[in-house]
Amino acid sequence: MFTDLRLPTMKRVWQELAERSNQEGWPAERFLASLLEQEILGREERRLERRRQESNLSPDKRLGSYDFSVVPTLSKAHVQALAEADGWVREGANLLLFGPSGVGKSHLATAIGHALVDRGYRVYFTRTSAH
């Protein structure tokens, strides 16, 4: 039935959760709520993974690994605000990064893209030189 209803996470976890429920004497409502919660979490994980794959973002370029000392004039707080999607995405604004080679423009764009995916946005990364 889980397969027919397309509930893959529930199919995977229901037996273990049922055993725990029986051992701990959970009411049926708690068991059902826990099972549904697992399905919701599983769907969110799969959605994020799908969006990361579709995004064309390099998996190893995150904000935590960017060296802000390379460009001392770059505001870490401003980059963090961009990564938090503080309105600019909903407004349809563009993000353009300019600078000499090797200062991390692609790294920053990719890292901001990962942060946006984490917040539920769809992202697609491409280099202008690829077109």
Backbone hydrogen bonds, N-H to C=O, Kabsch-Sander energy under -0.5 kcal/mol:
donor,donor_aa,acceptor,acceptor_aa,energy
5,L,1,M,-2.5
6,R,3,T,-1.3
7,L,2,F,-2.6
11,K,7,L,-2.1
12,R,8,P,-1.8
13,V,9,T,-2.1
14,W,10,M,-2.0
17,L,13,V,-2.5
18,A,14,W,-2.7
19,E,15,Q,-2.4
20,R,16,E,-2.1
21,S,17,L,-2.6
22,N,18,A,-2.6
23,Q,19,E,-2.6
24,E,20,R,-2.5
25,G,21,S,-0.9
26,W,21,S,-2.2
30,R,27,P,-0.6
31,F,27,P,-1.9
32,L,28,A,-2.7
33,A,29,E,-2.5
34,S,30,R,-2.5
35,L,31,F,-2.4
36,L,32,L,-2.6
37,E,33,A,-2.4
38,Q,34,S,-2.1
39,E,35,L,-1.7
40,I,36,L,-2.4
41,L,37,E,-2.5
42,G,38,Q,-2.5
43,R,39,E,-2.4
44,E,40,I,-2.2
45,E,41,L,-2.3
46,R,42,G,-2.4
47,R,43,R,-2.6
48,L,44,E,-2.6
49,E,45,E,-2.4
50,R,46,R,-2.5
51,R,47,R,-2.5
52,R,48,L,-2.5
53,Q,49,E,-2.3
54,E,50,R,-2.4
55,S,51,R,-1.5
56,N,52,R,-0.6
56,N,53,Q,-0.7
57,L,52,R,-0.7
61,K,58,S,-1.2
62,R,60,D,-0.9
65,S,62,R,-1.2
66,Y,63,L,-1.4
68,F,66,Y,-1.0
70,V,67,D,-1.6
71,V,68,F,-0.7
74,L,71,V,-2.1
76,K,74,L,-0.7
79,V,75,S,-2.2
80,Q,76,K,-2.4
81,A,77,A,-2.1
82,L,78,H,-2.2
83,A,79,V,-2.2
84,E,80,Q,-1.3
85,A,82,L,-1.5
86,D,81,A,-1.3
87,G,85,A,-1.8
91,E,87,G,-1.9
92,G,89,V,-1.4
93,A,88,W,-2.2
96,L,94,N,-0.5
103,V,100,P,-1.0
108,L,104,G,-2.7
109,A,105,K,-2.6
110,T,106,S,-2.6
111,A,107,H,-2.7
112,I,108,L,-2.7
113,G,109,A,-2.1
114,H,110,T,-2.4
115,A,111,A,-2.0
116,L,112,I,-2.2
117,V,113,G,-2.3
118,D,114,H,-2.3
119,R,115,A,-1.0
120,G,117,V,-1.9
121,Y,116,L,-2.5
125,F,55,S,-3.5
130,A,127,R,-1.6
131,H,128,T,-1.4
